[in-house]
């Protein structure tokens, strides 16, 4: 069988369609409706979502919370500028309060094992860091320690910056702390937002509930792999990074009941999709409560066991997220929908418009 190539998932996107700011009003985005059975598209608004769904549908959202994982500081004692993106916590705080993290640091060539850095913010709070180990792709193992009287987590929350995606060509602003966060965010742990959830407002959630559309919440902490470029030519050779999830018992019960009763399960976002399908693959098509990790890579040919619908943003060319949507709706149909979105000047990526696939 002919291999599926990463280049098969390319499309042309004018740079000016890449949204650099959140919409003036949360929930005011446009919504492209794609029928995955016919390939037809329709242009709607996010506010119309309740009428596009049906009573009995179950929306499943990711309630992870983005933390300000980007630290700006200086080398000690030279004073040279340093940037550090916290990627994965390797060790919880010990008795001394230190934490070990895998991080992306810049300038990488100068930050060798033994190098010391300091990150300051407003007031007296600061974090000291020591590079312990070099890892591939510019990563380092870093030991972090906060000033006395503060934990590393508390200090990072105070002095850190929201890690906006690399295609947003500006520094983070104070407004991003609220806008790059869903209204149902609870569980701290992501370095990227589950962006399909950014479109929802309390009023929209109430409208869905009023129409008889139920909601369940799960958690998947989004890691750097969501931005990681695919470095292979053949799709099957790509490997996803591991991410941590949690399925509450109430969510497992609600999702299994929907499946048993033939009601649609609509995932809000690719992160929710990967979590649901990952757990279902290891539990005979059922959802089981508990915590775990997943490196599931969904691409065309994947057999979905849970999903009946998907709310998602528009994704990068040749990305694993675009491949997931293509697995659900068909590559040609998705690329056709993307060309339609470009022609109608939709906003793309994290702060962009939305897509509903049913």
Secondary structure, DSSP 8 states (H G I E B T S, - for coil): ----BGGGG-----GGGB--S--SSTT--EEEEE-TTT--EEEEEGGGHHHHS-TT-EEEEE-EEE---EEEEEEETT--EEEEEEEEEEE---TT--EEEEEEEESGGG--TT-EEEEE-STT-EEEEEEEEE-STTEEEEEEEE-TTS-HHHHHHHH-B----TTS-S---TTHHHHTS-TT--EEEESS--GGGGG--HHHHHHHHHTT-EEEEEEE---GGGT-----SBGGG-----EEEEE-HHHHHHHHHHHHTT--EEEESHHHHHHHHHHHHHTTT----EEEEE-----TT---SS-SEEEEE---TT-HHHHHHHHHH-HHHHHHHHHHHHHTT--BSTTS-EEEE-
